[in-house]
Amino acid sequence: MIGDGYGISHFELPSLLGLPLSEAEVIIRGNSLEVGLTFGVDSTIVDQVVVRQSPSEGRTVRVGSAIDLWLGDKSELPEEDTEEI
């Protein structure tokens, strides 16, 4: 059996939400991951950002895994949970 060259290395995926595609790609590739499918690319929307990613933030992925990205307007970003203290 031939290995894939990645061994058993794993990585906790950071949040890419709110980042422009170019920055998200740099982070993905910089962590030895692959850019998977990219959905929602629209050249008419200025300042498109990542509004969804799969796998999601905090998931442990194997080095070399593909990360799929959905792009949209900043208004499409999920609201953060905020609690008043």
PyMOL CGO cylinders between C-alpha atoms (Angstrom):
from pymol import cmd
from pymol.cgo import CYLINDER

trace = [
    CYLINDER, 0.00, 0.00, 0.00, 1.33, 3.41, -0.94, 0.3, 1, 1, 1, 1, 1, 1,
    CYLINDER, 1.33, 3.41, -0.94, 0.84, 6.30, 1.47, 0.3, 1, 1, 1, 1, 1, 1,
    CYLINDER, 0.84, 6.30, 1.47, -0.36, 9.71, 0.40, 0.3, 1, 1, 1, 1, 1, 1,
    CYLINDER, -0.36, 9.71, 0.40, 2.74, 11.47, 1.75, 0.3, 1, 1, 1, 1, 1, 1,
    CYLINDER, 2.74, 11.47, 1.75, 0.79, 13.40, 4.38, 0.3, 1, 1, 1, 1, 1, 1,
    CYLINDER, 0.79, 13.40, 4.38, 1.05, 10.86, 7.19, 0.3, 1, 1, 1, 1, 1, 1,
    CYLINDER, 1.05, 10.86, 7.19, -1.30, 11.38, 10.07, 0.3, 1, 1, 1, 1, 1, 1,
    CYLINDER, -1.30, 11.38, 10.07, -0.86, 15.12, 10.46, 0.3, 1, 1, 1, 1, 1, 1,
    CYLINDER, -0.86, 15.12, 10.46, -4.01, 16.99, 11.43, 0.3, 1, 1, 1, 1, 1, 1,
    CYLINDER, -4.01, 16.99, 11.43, -4.82, 20.67, 11.68, 0.3, 1, 1, 1, 1, 1, 1,
    CYLINDER, -4.82, 20.67, 11.68, -7.53, 22.71, 13.43, 0.3, 1, 1, 1, 1, 1, 1,
    CYLINDER, -7.53, 22.71, 13.43, -9.22, 24.82, 10.77, 0.3, 1, 1, 1, 1, 1, 1,
    CYLINDER, -9.22, 24.82, 10.77, -9.36, 28.56, 11.50, 0.3, 1, 1, 1, 1, 1, 1,
    CYLINDER, -9.36, 28.56, 11.50, -12.33, 30.78, 10.61, 0.3, 1, 1, 1, 1, 1, 1,
    CYLINDER, -12.33, 30.78, 10.61, -12.07, 32.21, 7.13, 0.3, 1, 1, 1, 1, 1, 1,
    CYLINDER, -12.07, 32.21, 7.13, -15.36, 34.10, 7.43, 0.3, 1, 1, 1, 1, 1, 1,
    CYLINDER, -15.36, 34.10, 7.43, -15.19, 37.75, 6.43, 0.3, 1, 1, 1, 1, 1, 1,
    CYLINDER, -15.19, 37.75, 6.43, -11.93, 37.36, 4.51, 0.3, 1, 1, 1, 1, 1, 1,
    CYLINDER, -11.93, 37.36, 4.51, -11.54, 38.20, 0.83, 0.3, 1, 1, 1, 1, 1, 1,
    CYLINDER, -11.54, 38.20, 0.83, -11.00, 35.09, -1.32, 0.3, 1, 1, 1, 1, 1, 1,
    CYLINDER, -11.00, 35.09, -1.32, -7.34, 35.93, -1.92, 0.3, 1, 1, 1, 1, 1, 1,
    CYLINDER, -7.34, 35.93, -1.92, -6.58, 36.07, 1.83, 0.3, 1, 1, 1, 1, 1, 1,
    CYLINDER, -6.58, 36.07, 1.83, -8.53, 32.88, 2.53, 0.3, 1, 1, 1, 1, 1, 1,
    CYLINDER, -8.53, 32.88, 2.53, -6.56, 31.08, -0.19, 0.3, 1, 1, 1, 1, 1, 1,
    CYLINDER, -6.56, 31.08, -0.19, -3.26, 32.21, 1.32, 0.3, 1, 1, 1, 1, 1, 1,
    CYLINDER, -3.26, 32.21, 1.32, -4.27, 30.90, 4.76, 0.3, 1, 1, 1, 1, 1, 1,
    CYLINDER, -4.27, 30.90, 4.76, -5.52, 27.62, 3.31, 0.3, 1, 1, 1, 1, 1, 1,
    CYLINDER, -5.52, 27.62, 3.31, -2.40, 26.95, 1.27, 0.3, 1, 1, 1, 1, 1, 1,
    CYLINDER, -2.40, 26.95, 1.27, -0.12, 28.24, 4.04, 0.3, 1, 1, 1, 1, 1, 1,
    CYLINDER, -0.12, 28.24, 4.04, -1.46, 25.50, 6.30, 0.3, 1, 1, 1, 1, 1, 1,
    CYLINDER, -1.46, 25.50, 6.30, -0.83, 22.74, 3.73, 0.3, 1, 1, 1, 1, 1, 1,
    CYLINDER, -0.83, 22.74, 3.73, -4.51, 22.51, 2.84, 0.3, 1, 1, 1, 1, 1, 1,
    CYLINDER, -4.51, 22.51, 2.84, -6.14, 22.74, -0.59, 0.3, 1, 1, 1, 1, 1, 1,
    CYLINDER, -6.14, 22.74, -0.59, -8.71, 25.20, -1.89, 0.3, 1, 1, 1, 1, 1, 1,
    CYLINDER, -8.71, 25.20, -1.89, -11.73, 23.10, -2.84, 0.3, 1, 1, 1, 1, 1, 1,
    CYLINDER, -11.73, 23.10, -2.84, -14.82, 24.37, -4.61, 0.3, 1, 1, 1, 1, 1, 1,
    CYLINDER, -14.82, 24.37, -4.61, -15.61, 28.07, -4.59, 0.3, 1, 1, 1, 1, 1, 1,
    CYLINDER, -15.61, 28.07, -4.59, -19.27, 29.09, -4.84, 0.3, 1, 1, 1, 1, 1, 1,
    CYLINDER, -19.27, 29.09, -4.84, -20.92, 32.47, -5.41, 0.3, 1, 1, 1, 1, 1, 1,
    CYLINDER, -20.92, 32.47, -5.41, -18.15, 34.27, -7.26, 0.3, 1, 1, 1, 1, 1, 1,
    CYLINDER, -18.15, 34.27, -7.26, -19.79, 37.43, -8.61, 0.3, 1, 1, 1, 1, 1, 1,
    CYLINDER, -19.79, 37.43, -8.61, -17.68, 40.12, -10.21, 0.3, 1, 1, 1, 1, 1, 1,
    CYLINDER, -17.68, 40.12, -10.21, -20.49, 42.66, -9.78, 0.3, 1, 1, 1, 1, 1, 1,
    CYLINDER, -20.49, 42.66, -9.78, -20.21, 42.54, -5.98, 0.3, 1, 1, 1, 1, 1, 1,
    CYLINDER, -20.21, 42.54, -5.98, -17.44, 44.75, -4.67, 0.3, 1, 1, 1, 1, 1, 1,
    CYLINDER, -17.44, 44.75, -4.67, -15.63, 43.43, -1.60, 0.3, 1, 1, 1, 1, 1, 1,
    CYLINDER, -15.63, 43.43, -1.60, -16.88, 39.85, -1.76, 0.3, 1, 1, 1, 1, 1, 1,
    CYLINDER, -16.88, 39.85, -1.76, -15.88, 37.86, 1.31, 0.3, 1, 1, 1, 1, 1, 1,
    CYLINDER, -15.88, 37.86, 1.31, -16.11, 34.29, 2.55, 0.3, 1, 1, 1, 1, 1, 1,
    CYLINDER, -16.11, 34.29, 2.55, -19.56, 33.83, 4.13, 0.3, 1, 1, 1, 1, 1, 1,
    CYLINDER, -19.56, 33.83, 4.13, -19.40, 30.06, 4.64, 0.3, 1, 1, 1, 1, 1, 1,
    CYLINDER, -19.40, 30.06, 4.64, -16.74, 27.39, 4.70, 0.3, 1, 1, 1, 1, 1, 1,
    CYLINDER, -16.74, 27.39, 4.70, -16.77, 23.62, 4.79, 0.3, 1, 1, 1, 1, 1, 1,
    CYLINDER, -16.77, 23.62, 4.79, -15.46, 22.06, 6.94, 0.3, 1, 1, 1, 1, 1, 1,
    CYLINDER, -15.46, 22.06, 6.94, -16.36, 24.72, 9.48, 0.3, 1, 1, 1, 1, 1, 1,
    CYLINDER, -16.36, 24.72, 9.48, -14.08, 26.61, 11.84, 0.3, 1, 1, 1, 1, 1, 1,
    CYLINDER, -14.08, 26.61, 11.84, -12.59, 24.57, 14.66, 0.3, 1, 1, 1, 1, 1, 1,
    CYLINDER, -12.59, 24.57, 14.66, -12.96, 21.21, 12.90, 0.3, 1, 1, 1, 1, 1, 1,
    CYLINDER, -12.96, 21.21, 12.90, -9.86, 19.07, 12.81, 0.3, 1, 1, 1, 1, 1, 1,
    CYLINDER, -9.86, 19.07, 12.81, -8.87, 18.27, 9.24, 0.3, 1, 1, 1, 1, 1, 1,
    CYLINDER, -8.87, 18.27, 9.24, -6.11, 16.20, 7.78, 0.3, 1, 1, 1, 1, 1, 1,
    CYLINDER, -6.11, 16.20, 7.78, -3.25, 18.07, 6.13, 0.3, 1, 1, 1, 1, 1, 1,
    CYLINDER, -3.25, 18.07, 6.13, -3.97, 18.16, 2.40, 0.3, 1, 1, 1, 1, 1, 1,
    CYLINDER, -3.97, 18.16, 2.40, -7.75, 18.35, 2.87, 0.3, 1, 1, 1, 1, 1, 1,
    CYLINDER, -7.75, 18.35, 2.87, -9.82, 20.53, 0.53, 0.3, 1, 1, 1, 1, 1, 1,
    CYLINDER, -9.82, 20.53, 0.53, -11.71, 23.48, 2.01, 0.3, 1, 1, 1, 1, 1, 1,
    CYLINDER, -11.71, 23.48, 2.01, -14.82, 24.64, 0.14, 0.3, 1, 1, 1, 1, 1, 1,
    CYLINDER, -14.82, 24.64, 0.14, -15.70, 28.33, 0.24, 0.3, 1, 1, 1, 1, 1, 1,
    CYLINDER, -15.70, 28.33, 0.24, -18.91, 30.31, -0.36, 0.3, 1, 1, 1, 1, 1, 1,
    CYLINDER, -18.91, 30.31, -0.36, -18.55, 33.98, -1.27, 0.3, 1, 1, 1, 1, 1, 1,
    CYLINDER, -18.55, 33.98, -1.27, -20.99, 36.82, -0.82, 0.3, 1, 1, 1, 1, 1, 1,
    CYLINDER, -20.99, 36.82, -0.82, -21.55, 40.29, 0.49, 0.3, 1, 1, 1, 1, 1, 1,
    CYLINDER, -21.55, 40.29, 0.49, -20.54, 41.10, 4.07, 0.3, 1, 1, 1, 1, 1, 1,
    CYLINDER, -20.54, 41.10, 4.07, -24.24, 41.39, 4.94, 0.3, 1, 1, 1, 1, 1, 1,
    CYLINDER, -24.24, 41.39, 4.94, -24.51, 37.61, 4.39, 0.3, 1, 1, 1, 1, 1, 1,
    CYLINDER, -24.51, 37.61, 4.39, -22.09, 36.82, 7.21, 0.3, 1, 1, 1, 1, 1, 1,
    CYLINDER, -22.09, 36.82, 7.21, -23.67, 34.93, 10.11, 0.3, 1, 1, 1, 1, 1, 1,
    CYLINDER, -23.67, 34.93, 10.11, -24.25, 37.06, 13.17, 0.3, 1, 1, 1, 1, 1, 1,
    CYLINDER, -24.25, 37.06, 13.17, -21.85, 36.42, 16.02, 0.3, 1, 1, 1, 1, 1, 1,
    CYLINDER, -21.85, 36.42, 16.02, -23.25, 35.36, 19.36, 0.3, 1, 1, 1, 1, 1, 1,
    CYLINDER, -23.25, 35.36, 19.36, -22.85, 38.34, 21.63, 0.3, 1, 1, 1, 1, 1, 1,
    CYLINDER, -22.85, 38.34, 21.63, -23.81, 38.33, 25.26, 0.3, 1, 1, 1, 1, 1, 1,
    CYLINDER, -23.81, 38.33, 25.26, -23.90, 41.38, 27.44, 0.3, 1, 1, 1, 1, 1, 1,
    CYLINDER, -23.90, 41.38, 27.44, -21.86, 41.06, 30.59, 0.3, 1, 1, 1, 1, 1, 1,
]
cmd.load_cgo(trace, "trace")
